[in-house]
Amino acid sequence: MIQFTIPGATQPQERPRFSRTGYGVTTHDAPKSRNYKELVKLVAWQNKPQEPLQGALKLEVDVYLMPPKKYHTKPKQALIASGELRPTTKPDTDNLVKGIKDGMSKIIWVDDAQIVELVVRKFYAMQPRAEVKVSALCG
């Protein structure tokens, strides 16, 4: 199993940007998405296996988001600490995990199509981060 933490606020995947060239239209990541993927690549590189993982994989990502200011009271902080108060607002979990998956491709695994099980959970925390676990599945 490979396990690591990506520090800082998780950047949800934004819609791609389009630009005209002499030969048509090209697409590219929005700057925030591109910068976050670079951070993910850096952290993944520091935790990479000798060879990219092969076969079926399970990816678990716990995303910790900063709570809104209205939740900075003692009673709300206690609910956050116990896990009873969780984010139910945007960004969506699928948008949060997309940049993480893209940043880990060709470093941790060959292709993100190898992920056959995916668990993504959102929590509040005063220190935003993403905790990542990748494990190989037998068979």
Summary of the structure (lengths in Angstrom):
residues: 139
radius of gyration: 16.9
end to end distance: 15.9
largest distance: 58.7
contacts: 375
relative contact order: 0.30
helix: 31%
strand: 33%
